[in-house]
Structure formats: structure tokens, C-alpha cells
Amino acid sequence: MPRKRRPALRRRRRPHRRTGSAPDPAGSGRRRSVFTRVAQGPAAPCSVAGVGRSRGQGRVTDDAPRVDGDGGAAMGSRDRARGWTTVLDVGSFQYESFAFAYDHPMSRDLLQRSRSGAIGRRPALRQLVALAAGAALAQPTRADPAAHPPATARAPRQRLAAAWRLPDGSGGELDRVGVLEIDWLAARITVQADHPAPGRAHGLCAMPDGGFVALASRPGRWLLRCDAQGRLVQRHELADDHRPQTLGGHALRSADGRHLFTCETHPDSGQGWIGVRSPDSLRLVGEFPSHGLDPHQMVLDDAGRLWVANGGIPRGPNGRKTDLARMAPSLVQLSPADGRLLAEHRLDDPRLSLRHLAWAGRDRARLGIALQAEHDDERQRHAAPLLAVLEDGRLVLPARDAQDMGYAGDIAAGPAGGFVVSGQKSGRGLWWHPGEAGRLTPVAELGEPCALASWDQGRGVLLAARRGAARWHVSDPPRMLQWPQVMAPDNHWLLLDPLA
């Protein structure tokens, strides 16, 4: 006798409401799925809180409250994030979801009381809406374009100096240096200038005429200079300096603009040097020690003094790491006139290499340092922090939040006196700020993001990733555009428009 099959138990599913679709902003004729809509809330307290990726039909991030087209909201399953989420179909490659959070001192208390049962979810939600309304009355909103114009009105076009690599089989030199223009209104990226490079480029330094200098990646020995239109005007080989040093990747103009400093390494001793060069000819006119190993990037403080991140990694003539047990990373302050050591700071862990630097805001009181973990044990590397901060004469690790396997590719000034670091290995852009000093908040989830550029005085950040360029701003919806051709962007790019 055949055995009776038991009816399958079906899970009760919560109702889901679709919010329709909208035309593709790129004008391709496709429809882009709009699962939620960014609320037109107050501009000043609105800040990016989290970004997640979805494929196929798309999913909003689990941590963010969902806002339907009619303004109704439902808390996320973890009730952690505070704000609104938008899911966009960008071009033809993938969906990217961006979460914008509304932050208020009382919002956490309301969420905690709701979770504990002290207040119902609906009353808590009504109070959160009241908080948003009160803030909207107290501050300018996006509805007032004169008080707070949208990001596309402030910067409809943005020009960036960049380096990238073409795919194998493209013909000619695969490594390129040039200028990209991003037209956010037309939803188009254009290659305005494209020059072959002798090898992979790394750092880009802004020049007073609106142009830039591109430097070879370690252990390269060349520099290129382009004018404001992106035309190649100067090329220099370090062999013409008649010295063995190799470049470390970054350069910096002096405060008076008379010199160009370059991070360099002696290939035999491994000692770090700061080359002093003519900004016009790029030739060497002087040098002084960096007071450490493996100097990588420099910044100037308000007094014109030089801050150098000595990565501290011993390297051989080919630039490869040699004896990591001898690592000695340091952050040093030097006199730009003679290289005299003025101050030195070190972390307790010598296996945390100090790499890239950025000031938070214009006052230059807080310096962020992107880290690279070099521990022998893989678990230690993955658990290592990504960010160090120098403030009030102390170098500290503010957040031991390991979200990128111990590697931060770039750093830029972010909102609220903080920083954004690119987690290239985890595919995340991560935001730190002193208001939540113990954690890193994801602001983007993209394929291999690395190059960052701060704009609008740190209220927004541009991100270069494997498939395209993205930007977010504290008070405007995010955008992302696909590259105009198959290209792999390098670790850094440089915003050329001084008004951006």
C-alpha cells in the first residue's frame, strides 16, 4: 500500500508591497527598480549609515528601516540603523543599495525602549517622525534650494585625475594616466585625457595651475606632469638624478609651492628619503631622511610642517617585503626646510603599517591614518583595525572594528569630522566619526572599491570601484555610473575642480 505523503508545512510570509519602477536616469530605455524612496527629510542631520548589495529583484539592507512610497515605515529586523534605503538598478551590471540614516540624540533611546517593551513600536515610530519634523522646522531642508541646493546643482560635473589599467589584449601600453569627467546630470563618464604610462601609477598630486603630477608605484622611477586640460607637459626619469632611490608612490607640494616632495626608498639599505624637487622640471634639487623605513604618504599641517607616514616595512631592491620582524612604522613630523625631526609617534603593534593620510576638515586638528596589517597569522591580520587617529598629540586606535581583513586602501575626509576608508578586500566603504568612535559604519558595498575623493568640505565622497564610480552626500540621494570602457582604476584619484 503506497505511503501517504504528509502535507508540507508552509512558512507564513509577511506581506510585501512593491513600489513600482521609474525610468533609468541614464536614458537607456530600461526601467530601474525602485523598491523604496529616499525621504525628503532635513538636510543637516541626515547622514549615510549603510549600504548593501542586492541582485535579481533586489533586497533592502536588513539593518535599515524601510520607507514605502507613501511614506509608511517598518523597522528592520535588527532595529539598528536609523533612516531610509534606496535600491537602484545601475546600468546593466548589478543593483546597489544605499542607506541614508536620520540620526538624532533621542532616536537610540526610543529604539531601546521599543525593544524592551516599555513603549510600543507604533508610538515609537510616531515619536521618531515627530523628531524628524522638529528638525526640519529648525534647519534648512532640501525643499529650500537656496538654503541647501542638491548635490547635482553644486557639482553637476566633476573632473578627476586618475590612473587605470586596460585589460590584457587591448594593444599598446596597458597602464594609463589621464582625466575623467563625470557628468551626473547626463549620467555619463567621459575620458577627457588618456596617456600611456611606463608602468603602474599610484599617487596623484595637485599642482597650482590646475594640473597634476602622477608618480610610479613602488619601486618605480618615473614622474609625469599634466596641465589643467590634461595635456602631458613633463616627464622625468629618476635615472637622470644619478642616484639609486626609488619612488614610494606619493608626492606633496610645499606650503609656498616652490618645491615638490616625494617619498623615496634607498634600494640597498631600505632607508626612507624625502626627495625635494622642482615642480616645473621635476628634477631633484635636494633631499633629507624620512627618519624611518618605507615612507608612503605626506601631508602638511597649518604651520607648513611635513607629516610623513613611514610604513616601516623592510623592502628589497625589487620593492618586495623582506624581514617583517624588523617592521618599525612611525608617523613623524619634519621641518620642510631641512628635514629636522620635530615629533614622532608609534602604535604599540609594530605589525600595523601606517600608509595613507587625510585631515578631517579644514582646521587640520585631527589626522586619520589608513592601516595595513602585516601579521604572520592570518587570523590576526583579519582582526586588525583599519584606522588610526592623531589628535591632541596622541596616536590612537579609536575603533578595533575589523571589517576589511586588515587592509585599508585609501582614506578621505568624511562627514561629522570623521573619515571614510576604502575596504578593498571586503568591498566596503567605511565611515568613522568621533560621535561613534568605537565603530566603522558601512556607507557603500561595491566591487573592489579603493580610490576616494572628498568633496563639498567632507560632506560627500566619491568612490572608484571595479565597475564604476559612485558618490554619496549627507543630504542627497546616492549615484553610481558605469565606466565608459573596461578599465581597472588604481588605488587613488584626485578631484581637480577646486569648487567641488
C-alpha positions as CSV (number, residue, x, y, z in Angstrom):
1,M,0.0,0.0,0.0
2,P,1.6,3.3,-1.0
3,R,2.6,5.5,1.8
4,K,0.7,8.7,2.3
5,R,2.7,11.9,1.9
6,R,2.4,14.4,4.7
7,P,1.4,17.9,3.5
8,A,4.4,20.2,3.5
9,L,4.4,22.8,6.2
10,R,4.4,26.2,4.6
11,R,6.0,29.2,6.3
12,R,3.8,32.1,6.7
13,R,5.2,35.0,4.8
14,R,4.9,38.6,5.7
15,P,3.1,40.7,3.0
16,H,5.3,42.7,0.7
17,R,4.3,45.7,-1.2
18,R,6.0,46.8,-4.4
19,T,6.5,50.5,-5.0
20,G,6.8,50.3,-8.8
21,S,9.5,51.4,-11.2
22,A,11.0,54.5,-12.7
23,P,12.9,55.3,-15.9
24,D,16.6,54.7,-16.0
25,P,18.3,58.1,-15.3
26,A,21.0,57.2,-17.9
27,G,18.3,57.3,-20.6
28,S,19.0,53.7,-21.8
29,G,15.3,52.9,-22.1
30,R,15.5,50.4,-19.3
31,R,13.4,50.6,-16.2
32,R,15.1,50.8,-12.8
33,S,13.5,49.1,-9.9
34,V,12.6,51.5,-7.1
35,F,11.9,49.4,-4.0
36,T,12.0,52.4,-1.7
37,R,12.2,56.1,-1.9
38,V,14.6,58.5,-0.1
39,A,12.6,60.7,2.2
40,Q,12.9,64.5,1.7
41,G,13.9,65.0,5.3
42,P,16.1,67.6,7.0
43,A,19.5,68.1,5.4
44,A,21.9,68.7,8.2
45,P,21.3,65.7,10.5
46,C,20.9,63.3,7.5
47,S,23.9,61.1,7.1
48,V,24.9,57.9,5.3
49,A,24.5,54.9,7.6
50,G,24.9,51.7,5.5
51,V,25.0,50.3,2.0
52,G,24.2,46.8,0.9
53,R,24.2,44.9,-2.4
54,S,21.3,43.0,-3.9
55,R,20.9,41.0,-7.1
56,G,18.0,39.9,-9.2
57,Q,14.9,41.5,-7.8
58,G,16.9,43.3,-5.1
59,R,16.8,43.4,-1.3
60,V,16.9,46.4,1.0
61,T,19.5,46.1,3.7
62,D,18.4,44.2,6.8
63,D,19.6,46.9,9.2
64,A,17.7,49.9,7.8
65,P,14.0,50.9,8.3
66,R,12.1,50.6,5.0
67,V,10.2,53.5,3.7
68,D,7.4,52.8,1.2
69,G,6.3,55.2,-1.5
70,D,3.5,56.5,0.6
71,G,5.8,57.4,3.5
72,G,4.9,54.4,5.7
73,A,7.8,52.8,7.5
74,A,8.7,49.4,9.0
75,M,11.6,48.7,11.3
76,G,14.4,46.5,10.0
77,S,14.8,43.1,11.7
78,R,17.7,44.2,13.9
79,D,16.4,47.7,14.6
80,R,19.9,49.0,14.4
81,A,20.1,51.6,11.6
82,R,18.0,54.7,11.6
83,G,16.9,56.0,8.2
84,W,15.8,55.3,4.7
85,T,17.1,52.9,2.0
86,T,17.1,53.1,-1.8
87,V,17.8,50.3,-4.2
88,L,18.9,51.2,-7.7
89,D,19.5,49.2,-10.8
90,V,22.7,50.9,-12.1
91,G,23.2,50.3,-15.8
92,S,23.4,46.7,-16.8
93,F,25.7,45.2,-14.2
94,Q,24.2,45.0,-10.7
95,Y,21.9,46.5,-8.1
96,E,23.5,48.7,-5.5
97,S,21.5,49.7,-2.4
98,F,22.3,52.8,-0.4
99,A,21.1,53.5,3.1
100,F,20.7,57.0,4.3
101,A,20.2,57.4,8.1
102,Y,18.5,60.1,10.0
103,D,20.4,60.5,13.3
104,H,19.0,62.2,16.4
105,P,20.2,62.0,20.1
106,M,16.8,60.6,21.2
107,S,16.5,58.0,18.4
108,R,18.6,55.4,20.1
109,D,16.7,55.7,23.4
110,L,13.4,55.3,21.5
111,L,14.6,52.2,19.8
112,Q,15.9,50.7,23.0
113,R,12.6,51.4,24.8
114,S,10.7,49.8,21.9
115,R,12.8,46.6,22.1
116,S,12.4,46.4,25.8
117,G,8.6,46.7,25.6
118,A,8.5,50.0,27.5
119,I,6.9,51.6,24.5
120,G,5.0,50.1,21.6
121,R,6.5,50.1,18.1
122,R,3.9,52.4,16.6
123,P,4.2,55.0,19.3
124,A,8.0,54.9,19.0
125,L,7.7,55.4,15.2
126,R,5.3,58.3,15.7
127,Q,7.9,59.9,18.0
128,L,10.7,59.4,15.5
129,V,8.6,61.0,12.8
130,A,8.0,63.9,15.2
131,L,11.7,64.3,15.8
132,A,12.3,64.4,12.1
133,A,9.6,67.1,11.7
134,G,11.1,69.2,14.5
135,A,14.5,69.0,13.0
136,A,13.0,70.0,9.6
137,L,11.5,73.1,11.1
138,A,14.7,74.0,12.9
139,Q,17.1,73.6,9.9
140,P,17.0,74.2,6.1
141,T,15.8,71.3,4.1
142,R,16.3,70.1,0.6
143,A,12.9,71.6,-0.3
144,D,14.7,75.0,0.0
145,P,17.2,75.0,-2.9
146,A,18.6,78.4,-1.9
147,A,19.4,77.2,1.6
148,H,20.6,73.7,0.7
149,P,20.9,73.0,-3.1
150,P,21.0,69.4,-4.3
151,A,24.4,67.8,-4.9
152,T,23.9,67.9,-8.7
153,A,23.3,71.7,-8.5
154,R,26.5,72.2,-6.5
155,A,28.6,69.8,-8.7
156,P,26.9,68.6,-11.8
157,R,30.2,67.8,-13.3
158,Q,33.4,66.7,-11.6
159,R,36.8,66.2,-13.1
160,L,39.3,63.8,-11.6
161,A,42.9,62.9,-12.4
162,A,43.2,59.1,-12.3
163,A,45.3,56.1,-13.2
164,W,43.9,52.9,-14.6
165,R,44.8,49.7,-16.4
166,L,43.3,48.4,-19.6
167,P,42.5,44.7,-20.0
168,D,45.1,42.4,-21.5
169,G,45.0,42.3,-25.2
170,S,43.9,45.9,-25.6
171,G,47.1,46.8,-27.5
172,G,49.7,49.4,-26.7
173,E,50.5,50.4,-23.1
174,L,48.0,48.9,-20.7
175,D,48.8,51.4,-17.8
176,R,47.2,54.8,-18.4
177,V,47.1,58.2,-16.7
178,G,44.6,60.8,-17.5
179,V,41.5,62.8,-16.7
180,L,37.9,61.6,-16.2
181,E,34.9,63.9,-16.3
182,I,31.7,62.7,-14.5
183,D,28.6,64.4,-15.7
184,W,26.0,63.5,-13.1
185,L,23.1,65.2,-14.8
186,A,23.7,63.4,-18.1
187,A,24.7,60.2,-16.3
188,R,27.9,59.9,-18.3
189,I,31.6,59.4,-17.6
190,T,34.0,60.7,-20.3
191,V,37.7,60.1,-20.7
192,Q,39.0,63.6,-21.3
193,A,42.7,62.8,-21.4
194,D,44.5,59.5,-21.8
195,H,48.2,59.0,-21.7
196,P,50.3,55.8,-21.7
197,A,52.4,55.3,-18.6
198,P,55.7,53.5,-18.3
199,G,54.2,51.3,-15.6
200,R,51.5,51.3,-12.9
201,A,50.9,54.7,-11.4
202,H,49.9,55.2,-7.8
203,G,49.7,58.7,-6.2
204,L,48.5,61.9,-7.9
205,C,49.4,65.4,-6.6
206,A,47.5,68.6,-7.4
207,M,49.5,71.5,-8.9
208,P,48.9,75.2,-8.7
209,D,47.9,75.6,-12.4
210,G,45.1,73.1,-12.0
211,G,47.1,70.2,-13.4
212,F,48.6,67.3,-11.6
213,V,51.7,65.0,-11.2
214,A,51.4,61.2,-11.4
215,L,54.0,59.0,-9.7
216,A,55.1,55.5,-10.4
217,S,54.1,52.8,-8.0
218,R,56.8,51.3,-5.8
219,P,59.6,50.7,-6.8
220,G,59.1,52.8,-10.0
221,R,61.4,55.6,-11.1
222,W,59.3,58.0,-13.2
223,L,57.0,61.0,-12.8
224,L,54.5,62.6,-15.3
225,R,53.1,66.1,-15.2
226,C,49.9,67.2,-16.9
227,D,48.4,70.7,-17.2
228,A,44.8,71.7,-16.3
229,Q,43.5,70.4,-19.6
230,G,45.1,67.0,-19.1
231,R,47.9,67.5,-21.7
232,L,51.2,65.9,-20.9
233,V,53.8,68.6,-20.3
234,Q,56.7,67.0,-18.5
235,R,58.1,63.5,-17.9
236,H,61.1,62.7,-15.7
237,E,63.1,59.6,-15.0
238,L,64.9,59.2,-11.7
239,A,67.9,57.8,-13.6
240,D,68.6,61.5,-14.6
241,D,69.0,62.3,-10.8
242,H,72.1,60.0,-10.7
243,R,71.0,58.3,-7.5
244,P,69.5,54.8,-6.8
245,Q,66.4,55.8,-4.8
246,T,63.0,54.5,-6.0
247,L,59.6,56.2,-5.5
248,G,57.2,55.2,-2.7
249,G,54.0,56.2,-4.5
250,H,53.1,59.8,-3.3
251,A,54.2,63.4,-3.7
252,L,53.2,66.7,-2.0
253,R,53.7,70.4,-2.8
254,S,55.4,72.6,-0.2
255,A,53.3,75.3,1.5
256,D,54.9,78.0,-0.6
257,G,54.6,76.0,-3.8
258,R,58.3,76.2,-4.6
259,H,59.1,72.5,-4.1
260,L,57.6,69.1,-4.7
261,F,58.3,66.5,-2.0
262,T,58.4,62.8,-3.0
263,C,58.5,59.7,-0.8
264,E,61.5,57.5,-1.7
265,T,63.5,54.5,-0.6
266,H,67.1,53.5,-1.0
267,P,67.0,50.0,-2.6
268,D,70.1,48.7,-0.7
269,S,69.7,50.0,2.8
270,G,65.9,50.3,2.7
271,Q,66.1,53.6,4.4
272,G,63.4,56.2,3.6
273,W,64.2,59.6,2.0
274,I,62.2,62.7,1.1
275,G,63.2,64.0,-2.3
276,V,62.9,67.8,-2.8
277,R,62.1,68.5,-6.5
278,S,61.4,71.4,-8.8
279,P,57.6,71.4,-9.5
280,D,58.4,72.5,-13.1
281,S,61.1,70.2,-14.3
282,L,60.5,67.5,-11.6
283,R,64.3,67.3,-11.2
284,L,65.9,66.7,-7.8
285,V,67.2,69.8,-6.0
286,G,67.7,68.3,-2.5
287,E,66.8,65.5,-0.1
288,F,66.6,64.5,3.6
289,P,65.9,61.3,5.5
290,S,62.3,60.4,6.4
291,H,63.5,59.1,9.8
292,G,62.1,55.7,9.1
293,L,61.5,52.8,6.6
294,D,59.2,52.7,3.7
295,P,57.8,56.3,3.6
296,H,54.5,56.3,1.7
297,Q,52.4,59.5,2.0
298,M,52.8,63.0,3.4
299,V,50.5,65.9,4.4
300,L,51.1,69.5,5.6
301,D,49.7,71.0,8.8
302,D,48.6,74.6,9.2
303,A,52.1,75.7,10.0
304,G,53.5,74.1,6.8
305,R,55.3,71.3,8.7
306,L,55.6,67.9,7.0
307,W,53.9,64.8,8.4
308,V,55.2,61.6,6.9
309,A,53.7,58.1,7.3
310,N,56.7,55.7,7.4
311,G,55.2,52.3,6.6
312,G,58.0,50.7,8.4
313,I,58.2,47.6,6.1
314,P,61.7,46.4,5.2
315,R,62.0,46.0,1.4
316,G,64.5,44.7,-1.1
317,P,65.6,46.3,-4.3
318,N,62.6,45.0,-6.1
319,G,60.2,46.6,-3.6
320,R,59.2,43.3,-2.1
321,K,58.8,42.8,1.7
322,T,61.8,41.1,3.3
323,D,62.0,40.8,7.1
324,L,58.7,41.7,8.7
325,A,60.1,41.0,12.1
326,R,62.1,44.3,11.7
327,M,59.0,46.4,11.0
328,A,59.1,49.8,12.6
329,P,56.2,52.0,11.3
330,S,56.0,55.6,12.5
331,L,54.3,58.9,12.0
332,V,56.8,61.7,12.0
333,Q,56.7,65.5,11.8
334,L,59.6,67.1,9.9
335,S,60.8,70.5,9.1
336,P,60.3,71.1,5.4
337,A,63.4,73.3,5.3
338,D,66.0,70.8,6.4
339,G,64.1,67.6,7.3
340,R,64.8,68.0,11.1
341,L,62.7,65.6,13.2
342,L,60.2,67.6,15.2
343,A,57.9,64.8,16.6
344,E,57.5,61.0,16.3
345,H,54.5,58.8,17.1
346,R,54.2,55.0,17.1
347,L,51.5,52.4,17.7
348,D,52.0,49.6,20.2
349,D,51.6,47.0,17.5
350,P,54.6,47.2,15.1
351,R,52.9,45.0,12.5
352,L,50.4,47.8,11.7
353,S,51.9,49.6,8.8
354,L,50.9,53.3,8.5
355,R,50.1,54.1,4.9
356,H,47.7,56.9,3.8
357,L,46.8,60.2,5.5
358,A,43.9,62.6,5.5
359,W,42.9,65.6,7.6
360,A,39.4,65.8,8.9
361,G,38.1,69.2,7.9
362,R,39.9,72.5,7.3
363,D,41.2,73.1,10.8
364,R,43.6,70.1,10.5
365,A,43.3,69.2,14.1
366,R,42.5,65.5,13.5
367,L,44.6,63.3,11.3
368,G,43.4,60.0,10.0
369,I,45.8,57.2,9.1
370,A,44.8,54.2,7.0
371,L,46.5,51.0,8.2
372,Q,47.8,47.8,6.6
373,A,48.2,44.7,8.8
374,E,51.3,42.6,8.2
375,H,50.9,39.9,10.9
376,D,52.2,36.4,10.2
377,D,49.0,34.8,11.5
378,E,46.1,35.2,9.1
379,R,43.5,35.5,11.9
380,Q,45.5,38.4,13.4
381,R,45.5,40.2,10.1
382,H,41.8,39.7,9.6
383,A,41.1,41.0,13.1
384,A,43.3,44.1,12.8
385,P,41.9,47.6,12.9
386,L,41.9,49.8,9.7
387,L,42.2,53.3,11.2
388,A,44.5,55.2,13.5
389,V,43.8,58.8,14.5
390,L,46.3,61.5,15.7
391,E,44.6,64.2,17.8
392,D,45.9,66.3,20.7
393,G,49.4,64.8,20.3
394,R,48.2,61.2,20.8
395,L,48.2,58.4,18.1
396,V,45.4,56.0,19.0
397,L,43.3,53.2,17.5
398,P,39.8,54.6,18.0
399,A,37.9,51.6,16.6
400,R,39.1,48.0,16.7
401,D,36.2,47.2,14.3
402,A,37.8,44.8,11.8
403,Q,35.7,44.9,8.6
404,D,38.3,44.5,5.8
405,M,40.8,41.9,6.8
406,G,43.4,44.3,7.9
407,Y,43.7,46.4,4.8
408,A,42.5,50.0,4.1
409,G,43.2,51.1,0.5
410,D,42.6,54.8,0.8
411,I,41.3,57.4,3.2
412,A,39.4,60.7,2.8
413,A,37.8,63.3,5.0
414,G,34.2,62.4,5.8
415,P,31.1,64.0,7.5
416,A,31.0,65.0,11.1
417,G,34.7,65.5,11.5
418,G,35.4,61.9,10.5
419,F,36.9,59.8,7.7
420,V,35.9,57.4,5.1
421,V,38.3,54.4,4.4
422,S,38.0,52.0,1.5
423,G,37.9,48.3,2.4
424,Q,39.1,46.9,-0.9
425,K,39.1,43.3,0.2
426,S,35.7,43.3,1.8
427,G,34.1,45.6,-0.9
428,R,33.1,48.3,1.5
429,G,33.4,52.0,2.1
430,L,33.5,52.5,5.8
431,W,32.8,55.8,7.7
432,W,34.3,56.6,11.1
433,H,33.4,59.8,13.1
434,P,34.0,60.8,16.7
435,G,30.3,60.7,17.6
436,E,30.5,56.9,17.3
437,A,34.2,56.4,17.8
438,G,34.1,52.7,18.6
439,R,32.7,51.5,15.2
440,L,33.0,51.8,11.5
441,T,29.7,52.3,9.7
442,P,29.4,50.8,6.1
443,V,28.4,53.5,3.6
444,A,29.0,51.6,0.4
445,E,29.2,48.0,-0.7
446,L,30.8,47.8,-4.1
447,G,33.1,45.6,-6.1
448,E,36.7,46.4,-5.1
449,P,36.3,50.0,-4.0
450,C,39.6,51.8,-3.4
451,A,40.1,55.4,-4.7
452,L,38.4,58.0,-2.6
453,A,38.0,61.8,-3.1
454,S,36.3,64.1,-0.6
455,W,34.1,66.9,-1.9
456,D,31.9,69.7,-0.5
457,Q,34.1,70.1,2.5
458,G,33.9,66.5,3.5
459,R,30.1,66.2,3.3
460,G,30.4,63.9,0.3
461,V,32.9,61.3,-1.0
462,L,33.5,59.9,-4.5
463,L,34.4,56.2,-4.7
464,A,36.0,54.4,-7.6
465,A,35.2,50.7,-7.8
466,R,35.7,47.8,-10.3
467,R,32.6,48.6,-12.3
468,G,32.1,52.3,-12.0
469,A,32.2,55.5,-10.0
470,A,29.8,56.2,-7.1
471,R,29.2,59.2,-4.9
472,W,27.2,60.0,-1.8
473,H,26.4,63.1,0.1
474,V,25.0,63.6,3.5
475,S,21.8,65.2,2.2
476,D,21.2,63.9,-1.3
477,P,20.4,60.5,-2.9
478,P,23.4,58.4,-4.0
479,R,24.5,58.0,-7.6
480,M,26.6,55.4,-9.5
481,L,27.7,55.3,-13.1
482,Q,29.4,52.7,-15.1
483,W,32.9,53.2,-16.6
484,P,32.9,54.2,-20.2
485,Q,35.1,51.3,-21.1
486,V,36.6,48.2,-19.5
487,M,39.2,49.6,-17.1
488,A,40.6,48.8,-13.7
489,P,41.1,52.0,-11.6
490,D,44.2,52.3,-9.4
491,N,44.3,53.0,-5.7
492,H,43.9,56.8,-5.8
493,W,42.3,59.6,-7.8
494,L,42.3,63.4,-7.4
495,L,39.5,65.8,-7.7
496,L,40.6,68.6,-9.9
497,D,37.7,71.0,-9.5
498,P,38.6,73.4,-6.6
499,L,34.9,74.4,-6.2
500,A,33.8,70.8,-5.6
